[in-house]
Amino acid sequence: MAVIHRTTMSPGKLELLAAWIPSKPWYRGGDAPVLAKAGGFRLDDPAGEVGIEFMVVTDTSGDSPVTYLVPMTYRGAPLASAADGLIGTSEHGVLGRRWIYDGAHDVVLVEELLALLAGRTTAQDQNASDTPDPTVEVRITGGSGVPQGLTGPGAVAETADASLVTVGPFAQDGPVSTLTLCRVLRPGPAAEDDGAAGRVLAGWSAPDGARQHGPFARLAQSGT
């Protein structure tokens, strides 16, 4: 169970993201992002060591607001395999120094997102301990559902809208799957005919306070 600490982080999450997001190909704002938290949810690490948060932020620096999904992990030590995804470090008021990673590169976040898609875990409230978030939807659309035994991440590729994470099992012959993390969030229903085995939809708040809801992630066999 993830425990939410009511404490400080220095630098704060939005400060770290404002320095990191402009380097990504899916960033669409001005020279200096103006970020506000807009929603999200958490997943639990079964080992209780890694914080997992799917944070939604809205940037108002450009001609029109853009809302981004930034899945992040919080660790008490560096993770060499996720070095390419390091967002930065921060001093947590209770836990001390935390290494904060883009979750697309972190094995714990990827495997817990796969577990969510497979129905083996439950999305948690972003701001409360031990509280499920019933607004997060998991939709299984493929005929055979989400394959069992998937692991990751493998290669991570960035596009203008998303991060594409290759997931295995890599030791076996045959097709691998692609876990797509939607970086630029758009409200509306997910396409039902795109070949995905499953998808996650969740909500966020628009700058005017209106509630929005749309796709966060999808899993499909590579090439579909």
Backbone as JSON, one array per atom type, in Angstrom:
{
  "sequence": "MAVIHRTTMSPGKLELLAAWIPSKPWYRGGDAPVLAKAGGFRLDDPAGEVGIEFMVVTDTSGDSPVTYLVPMTYRGAPLASAADGLIGTSEHGVLGRRWIYDGAHDVVLVEELLALLAGRTTAQDQNASDTPDPTVEVRITGGSGVPQGLTGPGAVAETADASLVTVGPFAQDGPVSTLTLCRVLRPGPAAEDDGAAGRVLAGWSAPDGARQHGPFARLAQSGT",
  "N": [[0.83, -1.19, 0.0], [0.63, 2.16, -0.93], [1.77, 4.97, 0.84], [0.69, 8.18, 1.42], [2.48, 10.99, 2.03], [2.14, 13.95, 3.86], [3.93, 16.41, 3.19], [6.93, 18.24, 2.32], [8.61, 18.75, -0.86], [11.69, 19.4, -2.32], [13.58, 20.36, -5.03], [10.15, 21.01, -6.08], [7.67, 18.85, -7.65], [6.42, 20.02, -9.96], [8.26, 22.0, -10.56], [10.53, 20.49, -11.27], [9.46, 19.15, -13.5], [8.94, 21.28, -15.22], [11.45, 21.95, -16.09], [12.19, 19.67, -17.42], [10.22, 18.73, -19.3], [10.25, 20.37, -21.74], [12.27, 19.19, -23.26], [11.24, 17.02, -24.57], [9.84, 15.34, -27.42], [7.09, 15.5, -27.65], [6.32, 17.82, -26.46], [4.56, 20.9, -26.57], [4.44, 23.56, -25.91], [5.44, 26.92, -24.91], [8.67, 28.61, -24.54], [9.19, 28.45, -21.81], [7.59, 26.38, -19.74], [4.37, 26.74, -18.16], [3.09, 25.29, -15.64], [0.41, 23.41, -14.2], [-0.99, 21.26, -11.8], [-3.28, 18.76, -12.79], [-4.59, 16.41, -12.29], [-4.77, 12.77, -12.02], [-3.55, 9.48, -11.0], [-2.51, 6.78, -8.79], [-0.41, 3.84, -8.56], [0.22, 0.86, -6.69], [3.37, -0.32, -5.56], [4.16, -3.64, -5.19], [6.29, -4.43, -3.58], [6.62, -2.3, -1.94], [8.55, -0.31, -2.15], [8.86, 1.6, -4.17], [7.5, 4.62, -5.27], [4.67, 5.22, -7.31], [3.28, 7.19, -9.67], [0.82, 8.53, -11.79], [0.85, 11.38, -13.16], [-1.03, 14.21, -14.17], [-0.58, 17.14, -15.94], [-1.22, 20.51, -16.83], [-0.24, 22.8, -19.28], [0.04, 26.21, -19.78], [1.53, 27.91, -21.33], [1.62, 28.27, -24.06], [-0.17, 29.05, -27.15], [-2.63, 27.91, -26.68], [-4.02, 25.95, -23.99], [-2.32, 22.92, -23.11], [-2.55, 19.55, -22.2], [-0.72, 17.16, -20.41], [0.33, 13.79, -19.86], [2.31, 12.48, -17.34], [3.84, 9.84, -16.28], [5.38, 8.82, -13.33], [8.1, 7.61, -11.28], [9.25, 7.24, -7.92], [12.14, 6.91, -6.21], [14.42, 5.56, -3.73], [17.07, 5.33, -4.35], [19.44, 5.5, -7.07], [18.45, 4.16, -10.29], [19.99, 2.22, -12.46], [19.21, 1.09, -14.91], [17.24, 2.77, -15.78], [18.37, 5.16, -16.41], [18.22, 6.85, -18.65], [15.77, 7.94, -18.33], [15.74, 9.69, -16.21], [14.29, 12.25, -14.41], [14.96, 14.02, -12.37], [16.33, 14.86, -9.11], [15.07, 15.1, -5.76], [14.55, 16.54, -2.53], [12.83, 14.95, -0.11], [10.56, 15.62, 2.51], [10.12, 13.65, 4.46], [11.16, 11.19, 3.57], [13.69, 11.7, 2.6], [16.32, 12.04, 0.16], [15.09, 11.64, -3.12], [15.03, 9.87, -6.15], [13.73, 10.69, -9.19], [11.94, 9.37, -11.8], [11.03, 9.19, -15.28], [8.33, 7.23, -15.84], [8.05, 5.52, -18.03], [10.46, 4.33, -18.46], [10.94, 2.79, -16.27], [11.03, -0.28, -14.67], [9.29, -1.12, -12.6], [7.01, 0.59, -12.68], [6.11, 0.07, -15.33], [5.53, -2.7, -15.24], [3.57, -2.77, -13.25], [1.58, -1.24, -14.46], [0.96, -2.96, -16.56], [-0.06, -5.0, -14.98], [-2.34, -3.72, -14.01], [-3.81, -3.47, -16.4], [-4.25, -6.15, -16.86], [-5.96, -6.8, -14.84], [-4.98, -7.45, -12.33], [-4.34, -5.67, -10.35], [-5.32, -2.59, -8.71], [-6.22, 0.73, -9.5], [-5.17, 3.55, -7.58], [-6.19, 6.28, -5.44], [-4.92, 9.52, -6.1], [-4.23, 11.23, -4.03], [-4.73, 10.19, -1.52], [-4.1, 7.76, 1.0], [-4.32, 4.19, 0.66], [-6.74, 4.06, -0.83], [-8.87, 3.22, -3.27], [-9.27, 4.34, -6.7], [-12.09, 4.79, -8.27], [-12.71, 5.99, -10.66], [-10.91, 5.44, -12.63], [-10.73, 3.67, -15.55], [-10.49, 0.4, -16.89], [-10.4, -1.14, -19.91], [-10.97, -4.02, -21.66], [-10.47, -5.11, -24.82], [-9.54, -6.76, -26.82], [-9.97, -10.01, -28.32], [-8.76, -12.17, -26.96], [-7.99, -10.96, -24.67], [-5.69, -9.36, -22.32], [-2.4, -10.42, -22.66], [-0.8, -12.83, -20.52], [2.09, -12.78, -18.36], [3.67, -10.71, -19.37], [6.48, -8.53, -19.54], [8.64, -5.73, -18.89], [10.39, -2.55, -19.03], [11.27, -2.71, -22.56], [12.72, -1.41, -25.4], [12.24, 2.13, -25.61], [10.41, 4.45, -27.35], [9.89, 7.75, -28.52], [7.2, 9.75, -29.69], [5.35, 12.34, -31.41], [3.11, 12.46, -29.89], [3.08, 10.47, -27.96], [4.6, 7.93, -25.82], [6.2, 4.98, -26.71], [6.45, 1.83, -25.53], [8.24, -1.09, -25.57], [7.23, -4.34, -24.71], [7.75, -7.61, -23.29], [7.16, -11.26, -23.2], [10.65, -11.38, -23.73], [12.43, -13.43, -24.1], [11.36, -15.38, -25.62], [10.47, -16.67, -28.85], [8.54, -14.95, -31.34], [5.88, -12.44, -31.61], [6.29, -9.27, -29.99], [4.78, -6.95, -27.66], [3.35, -3.63, -27.66], [3.27, -1.05, -25.41], [1.52, 1.77, -25.15], [1.9, 4.99, -23.98], [-0.08, 7.66, -23.59], [0.88, 10.85, -24.16], [0.11, 13.5, -24.81], [-2.87, 14.51, -23.74], [-6.23, 13.96, -24.63], [-9.66, 14.64, -24.4], [-12.39, 12.3, -24.56], [-13.87, 9.3, -26.0], [-12.09, 6.17, -26.32], [-10.72, 4.79, -29.31], [-12.25, 1.93, -30.64], [-11.53, 0.09, -32.51], [-8.86, -0.3, -33.04], [-7.13, -2.39, -32.71], [-6.14, -2.82, -30.15], [-5.45, -4.72, -27.2], [-6.15, -3.98, -24.67], [-6.95, -1.11, -22.66], [-6.39, 1.91, -20.73], [-8.37, 4.36, -19.24], [-8.83, 7.6, -17.87], [-9.44, 10.45, -15.7], [-9.22, 14.1, -15.66], [-8.79, 17.6, -14.8], [-9.87, 20.41, -16.64], [-8.48, 23.69, -17.46], [-10.55, 25.5, -16.84], [-11.88, 24.21, -14.88], [-13.66, 22.24, -15.65], [-14.53, 18.8, -15.86], [-12.63, 16.34, -17.49], [-12.18, 13.41, -19.54], [-10.43, 10.63, -20.75], [-8.31, 8.57, -22.94], [-5.42, 7.09, -21.43], [-3.52, 5.06, -21.69], [-2.59, 2.27, -23.79], [-2.52, -1.16, -24.83], [-1.09, -3.19, -27.25], [-0.41, -5.72, -29.69], [2.71, -5.46, -31.28], [2.79, -3.55, -34.21], [0.1, -3.31, -34.56]],
  "CA": [[0.0, 0.0, 0.0], [1.36, 3.42, -0.98], [1.43, 5.92, 1.89], [0.83, 9.56, 0.96], [3.02, 11.83, 3.09], [1.83, 15.38, 3.76], [5.21, 17.02, 3.49], [7.48, 19.06, 1.24], [9.65, 18.25, -1.75], [12.48, 20.53, -2.83], [12.53, 21.11, -5.72], [8.86, 20.36, -6.21], [7.44, 18.08, -8.88], [6.16, 20.9, -11.09], [9.52, 22.67, -10.89], [11.35, 19.53, -12.01], [8.86, 18.88, -14.81], [9.08, 22.46, -16.07], [12.79, 21.91, -16.68], [12.36, 18.43, -18.18], [9.26, 18.52, -20.38], [10.59, 20.96, -23.04], [13.21, 18.37, -24.02], [10.54, 15.88, -25.14], [9.26, 15.65, -28.74], [5.65, 15.74, -27.55], [6.05, 19.12, -25.82], [3.97, 21.82, -27.55], [4.26, 24.88, -25.33], [6.41, 27.97, -25.14], [10.04, 28.37, -24.09], [9.17, 28.14, -20.38], [6.25, 25.88, -19.4], [3.63, 27.21, -16.99], [2.42, 24.02, -15.35], [-0.49, 23.24, -13.05], [-1.46, 19.89, -11.61], [-4.64, 18.65, -13.3], [-5.2, 15.13, -11.94], [-3.94, 11.58, -12.1], [-3.81, 8.39, -10.05], [-1.32, 6.05, -8.38], [-0.42, 2.39, -8.44], [1.06, 0.38, -5.59], [4.48, -1.25, -5.76], [3.97, -4.74, -4.23], [7.41, -4.5, -2.64], [6.55, -1.15, -1.04], [9.77, 0.48, -2.22], [8.85, 2.6, -5.24], [6.28, 5.37, -5.48], [4.24, 5.2, -8.7], [2.24, 8.2, -9.87], [0.48, 8.98, -13.14], [0.49, 12.78, -12.94], [-1.51, 15.0, -15.29], [-0.27, 18.56, -15.79], [-1.63, 21.36, -17.94], [0.69, 23.89, -19.58], [-0.65, 27.36, -20.37], [2.53, 28.84, -21.87], [1.47, 28.42, -25.5], [-1.36, 29.74, -27.64], [-3.78, 27.29, -26.03], [-3.55, 24.99, -22.99], [-2.06, 21.54, -23.5], [-2.5, 18.69, -21.02], [0.22, 16.07, -20.59], [0.45, 12.71, -18.88], [3.7, 12.19, -16.96], [3.96, 8.77, -15.28], [6.65, 9.0, -12.63], [8.43, 6.78, -10.13], [10.04, 7.9, -6.88], [13.01, 5.87, -5.67], [15.37, 5.97, -2.72], [18.43, 5.17, -4.87], [19.4, 5.53, -8.54], [18.16, 2.93, -11.02], [20.87, 2.33, -13.62], [18.51, 0.72, -16.14], [16.33, 3.86, -16.15], [19.14, 6.4, -16.43], [17.75, 7.73, -19.73], [14.5, 8.53, -17.95], [15.83, 10.47, -14.97], [13.76, 13.61, -14.44], [15.77, 14.81, -11.44], [16.29, 14.44, -7.71], [14.38, 16.04, -4.88], [14.62, 16.21, -1.1], [11.51, 14.7, 0.46], [10.6, 15.99, 3.91], [10.08, 12.47, 5.32], [11.93, 10.07, 3.03], [15.02, 12.11, 2.18], [16.53, 12.23, -1.28], [14.35, 10.75, -4.01], [15.36, 9.92, -7.57], [12.44, 10.72, -9.86], [12.12, 8.87, -13.17], [9.95, 9.02, -16.22], [7.94, 5.86, -15.62], [8.18, 4.68, -19.23], [11.76, 3.66, -18.4], [11.09, 2.12, -14.97], [10.43, -1.61, -14.71], [8.2, -1.27, -11.64], [5.81, 1.23, -13.21], [5.63, -0.64, -16.52], [4.94, -3.99, -14.89], [2.32, -2.54, -12.51], [0.58, -0.83, -15.43], [0.53, -4.2, -17.2], [-0.92, -5.7, -14.01], [-3.63, -3.02, -14.02], [-4.49, -3.86, -17.62], [-4.63, -7.56, -16.75], [-6.9, -6.98, -13.76], [-4.33, -7.99, -11.14], [-4.18, -4.62, -9.36], [-6.36, -1.57, -8.76], [-5.74, 2.11, -9.44], [-5.33, 4.18, -6.28], [-6.37, 7.73, -5.41], [-3.65, 10.24, -6.19], [-3.96, 12.08, -2.87], [-5.14, 9.55, -0.27], [-3.53, 6.43, 1.2], [-5.19, 3.02, 0.73], [-8.05, 4.47, -1.32], [-8.99, 2.98, -4.71], [-9.84, 5.39, -7.53], [-13.04, 4.1, -9.14], [-12.9, 6.7, -11.93], [-9.97, 4.9, -13.61], [-11.36, 2.57, -16.27], [-9.7, -0.55, -17.68], [-11.26, -1.76, -20.92], [-10.36, -5.12, -22.4], [-11.18, -5.09, -26.1], [-9.09, -7.85, -27.68], [-10.7, -11.25, -28.1], [-8.08, -13.03, -25.98], [-7.62, -10.17, -23.51], [-4.3, -8.95, -22.14], [-1.57, -11.61, -22.45], [-0.15, -13.01, -19.22], [3.54, -12.94, -18.36], [4.39, -9.62, -20.03], [7.45, -7.79, -18.73], [9.23, -4.58, -19.59], [10.35, -2.09, -20.41], [12.35, -2.89, -23.51], [13.01, -0.13, -26.02], [11.27, 3.22, -25.44], [10.47, 5.4, -28.45], [9.03, 8.92, -28.32], [6.58, 10.33, -30.87], [4.81, 13.67, -31.16], [1.95, 12.36, -29.02], [3.09, 9.34, -27.04], [5.79, 7.11, -25.61], [5.92, 3.6, -27.09], [7.29, 0.98, -24.7], [8.2, -2.5, -25.97], [7.14, -5.27, -23.59], [8.0, -8.98, -23.7], [8.45, -11.88, -22.88], [11.66, -11.19, -24.74], [13.24, -14.63, -24.28], [10.65, -16.32, -26.47], [10.23, -16.25, -30.22], [7.18, -14.48, -31.57], [5.71, -10.98, -31.55], [6.22, -8.57, -28.72], [3.67, -6.0, -27.59], [3.69, -2.23, -27.45], [2.49, -0.32, -24.42], [1.52, 3.18, -25.54], [1.53, 5.97, -22.96], [-0.54, 8.88, -24.26], [1.5, 12.0, -23.5], [-0.8, 14.64, -25.01], [-4.18, 13.97, -23.41], [-7.39, 14.53, -25.31], [-10.88, 14.04, -23.88], [-13.21, 11.57, -25.5], [-13.77, 7.83, -25.93], [-10.99, 5.53, -27.04], [-11.1, 4.04, -30.51], [-12.5, 0.53, -30.3], [-11.18, -0.77, -33.64], [-7.45, -0.06, -33.34], [-6.35, -3.59, -32.45], [-5.62, -2.89, -28.79], [-5.98, -5.75, -26.32], [-6.71, -3.31, -23.51], [-6.61, 0.31, -22.53], [-6.72, 2.59, -19.48], [-8.91, 5.71, -19.38], [-8.94, 8.25, -16.58], [-9.92, 11.82, -15.78], [-8.43, 15.25, -15.23], [-9.53, 18.86, -14.79], [-9.48, 21.44, -17.58], [-8.16, 24.94, -16.76], [-11.76, 26.16, -16.33], [-12.47, 23.37, -13.85], [-14.5, 21.18, -16.2], [-13.95, 17.46, -15.81], [-12.34, 15.7, -18.75], [-11.94, 11.98, -19.4], [-9.94, 10.12, -22.02], [-7.31, 7.49, -22.89], [-4.09, 7.29, -20.85], [-2.59, 4.02, -22.13], [-3.18, 1.14, -24.52], [-1.59, -2.27, -25.07], [-1.41, -3.9, -28.49], [0.71, -6.43, -30.31], [3.44, -4.55, -32.14], [2.32, -3.54, -35.59], [-1.35, -3.08, -34.63]],
  "C": [[0.87, 1.24, 0.0], [0.85, 4.34, 0.13], [1.7, 7.32, 1.37], [1.29, 10.41, 2.14], [2.65, 13.29, 2.84], [3.07, 16.16, 4.16], [5.69, 17.81, 2.28], [8.42, 18.25, 0.37], [10.37, 19.46, -2.33], [13.62, 20.02, -3.72], [11.25, 20.3, -5.83], [8.7, 19.66, -7.55], [7.25, 18.99, -10.09], [7.42, 21.65, -11.52], [10.43, 21.74, -11.68], [10.78, 19.29, -13.41], [8.99, 20.08, -15.75], [10.45, 22.52, -16.74], [12.97, 20.73, -17.62], [11.47, 18.32, -19.41], [9.67, 19.16, -21.7], [11.57, 20.14, -23.87], [12.53, 17.23, -24.77], [9.88, 16.26, -26.47], [7.77, 15.91, -28.7], [5.31, 17.05, -26.86], [5.6, 20.13, -26.86], [3.84, 23.25, -27.05], [5.33, 25.87, -25.71], [7.78, 27.61, -24.59], [10.09, 27.94, -22.62], [7.77, 27.67, -20.01], [5.68, 26.56, -18.16], [2.69, 26.08, -16.62], [1.53, 24.12, -14.13], [-0.92, 21.78, -12.99], [-2.93, 19.8, -12.01], [-5.3, 17.31, -12.96], [-4.22, 13.98, -12.01], [-4.37, 10.52, -11.11], [-2.47, 7.73, -9.71], [-1.53, 4.55, -8.53], [0.5, 2.01, -7.29], [2.18, -0.5, -6.11], [4.31, -2.39, -4.75], [5.08, -4.84, -3.21], [7.44, -3.31, -1.69], [7.74, -0.22, -1.1], [9.67, 1.69, -3.15], [7.49, 3.29, -5.28], [5.95, 5.41, -6.96], [3.08, 6.18, -8.85], [2.07, 8.51, -11.35], [-0.04, 10.41, -13.0], [0.04, 13.42, -14.24], [-1.21, 16.46, -14.98], [-0.76, 19.3, -17.03], [-0.68, 22.53, -18.06], [-0.07, 25.0, -20.3], [0.32, 28.36, -20.98], [2.35, 29.12, -23.35], [0.2, 29.16, -25.88], [-2.64, 29.19, -27.04], [-3.27, 26.25, -25.04], [-3.35, 23.6, -23.59], [-1.91, 20.72, -22.22], [-1.66, 17.47, -21.32], [0.06, 15.03, -19.49], [1.93, 12.45, -18.62], [3.68, 11.1, -15.9], [5.34, 8.83, -14.64], [6.83, 7.94, -11.55], [9.36, 7.55, -9.21], [10.83, 6.81, -6.16], [13.99, 6.44, -4.66], [16.82, 5.82, -3.13], [18.34, 5.2, -6.39], [19.1, 4.16, -9.12], [18.91, 3.0, -12.34], [20.12, 2.05, -14.92], [17.57, 1.81, -16.63], [17.05, 5.19, -16.27], [18.65, 7.37, -17.5], [16.44, 8.43, -19.36], [14.55, 9.36, -16.69], [15.29, 11.88, -15.19], [14.57, 14.52, -13.53], [15.71, 14.2, -10.06], [15.64, 15.53, -6.87], [14.54, 15.58, -3.44], [13.21, 16.15, -0.54], [11.57, 14.93, 1.96], [10.59, 14.83, 4.88], [11.07, 11.42, 4.86], [13.34, 10.43, 2.6], [15.13, 12.23, 0.67], [15.77, 11.17, -2.07], [14.82, 10.97, -5.44], [14.05, 9.74, -8.33], [12.65, 10.4, -11.34], [10.85, 8.99, -13.98], [9.58, 7.54, -16.22], [8.0, 4.96, -16.83], [9.46, 3.87, -19.22], [11.93, 2.8, -17.15], [10.32, 0.8, -14.95], [9.25, -1.74, -13.76], [6.92, -0.63, -12.16], [5.25, 0.45, -14.4], [4.94, -1.93, -16.12], [3.66, -3.83, -14.06], [1.23, -2.0, -13.43], [0.07, -2.04, -16.21], [-0.38, -5.0, -16.27], [-2.29, -5.05, -13.94], [-4.45, -3.43, -15.24], [-4.98, -5.31, -17.56], [-5.59, -7.84, -15.6], [-6.31, -7.52, -12.48], [-4.06, -6.94, -10.07], [-5.22, -3.55, -9.61], [-5.73, -0.19, -8.69], [-6.09, 2.73, -8.09], [-5.49, 5.69, -6.41], [-5.01, 8.43, -5.37], [-3.26, 10.9, -4.87], [-4.32, 11.45, -1.53], [-4.56, 8.15, -0.19], [-4.63, 5.38, 1.22], [-6.62, 3.34, 0.3], [-8.12, 4.22, -2.82], [-9.62, 4.18, -5.43], [-10.79, 4.74, -8.53], [-13.26, 4.79, -10.47], [-11.95, 6.22, -13.01], [-10.59, 3.66, -14.24], [-10.31, 1.7, -16.96], [-10.66, -1.24, -18.63], [-10.47, -2.81, -21.68], [-11.15, -5.27, -23.69], [-10.74, -6.21, -27.04], [-9.82, -9.14, -27.35], [-10.08, -12.13, -27.04], [-7.64, -12.26, -24.74], [-6.15, -9.82, -23.47], [-3.45, -10.19, -21.89], [-0.96, -11.64, -21.05], [1.37, -13.07, -19.41], [4.3, -11.85, -19.08], [5.32, -8.93, -19.04], [7.99, -6.64, -19.56], [9.88, -3.67, -18.57], [11.53, -2.6, -21.24], [12.7, -1.53, -24.08], [11.87, 0.86, -25.75], [11.46, 4.2, -26.58], [9.48, 6.53, -28.19], [8.48, 9.38, -29.66], [6.07, 11.72, -30.5], [3.65, 13.66, -30.19], [2.1, 11.37, -27.87], [4.49, 8.79, -26.83], [5.4, 5.67, -25.89], [6.93, 2.71, -26.4], [7.13, -0.46, -25.17], [8.17, -3.37, -24.73], [7.18, -6.7, -24.12], [6.92, -9.93, -23.26], [9.45, -11.88, -24.03], [12.46, -12.46, -25.02], [12.6, -15.63, -25.23], [10.54, -15.77, -27.89], [8.77, -15.78, -30.35], [7.06, -12.99, -31.36], [5.75, -10.47, -30.12], [5.04, -7.62, -28.77], [4.2, -4.6, -27.36], [2.72, -1.62, -26.46], [2.62, 1.16, -24.77], [1.05, 4.03, -24.38], [1.17, 7.26, -23.68], [0.03, 10.08, -23.52], [0.65, 13.25, -23.62], [-2.22, 14.1, -24.82], [-5.28, 14.72, -24.14], [-8.64, 13.86, -24.74], [-11.64, 13.31, -24.97], [-13.03, 10.08, -25.35], [-12.58, 7.33, -26.7], [-11.54, 4.84, -28.27], [-11.22, 2.57, -30.15], [-12.04, -0.43, -31.4], [-9.71, -0.63, -34.03], [-6.55, -1.25, -33.01], [-5.79, -3.72, -31.05], [-6.26, -4.05, -28.03], [-6.64, -5.14, -25.09], [-6.25, -1.88, -23.44], [-7.03, 0.82, -21.16], [-7.23, 3.98, -19.81], [-9.07, 6.29, -17.98], [-9.3, 9.72, -16.8], [-8.91, 12.85, -15.33], [-9.3, 16.48, -15.29], [-8.98, 19.8, -15.84], [-9.16, 22.73, -16.82], [-9.38, 25.67, -16.2], [-12.48, 25.33, -15.27], [-13.35, 22.26, -14.36], [-13.78, 19.84, -16.14], [-13.82, 16.89, -17.21], [-12.04, 14.22, -18.5], [-11.48, 11.44, -20.75], [-8.87, 9.07, -21.83], [-5.98, 7.95, -22.28], [-3.08, 6.3, -21.44], [-3.34, 2.96, -22.9], [-2.09, 0.09, -24.73], [-2.03, -3.0, -26.33], [-0.18, -4.66, -28.95], [1.39, -5.48, -31.28], [2.99, -4.7, -33.59], [0.84, -3.36, -35.73], [-1.7, -1.8, -33.9]]
}
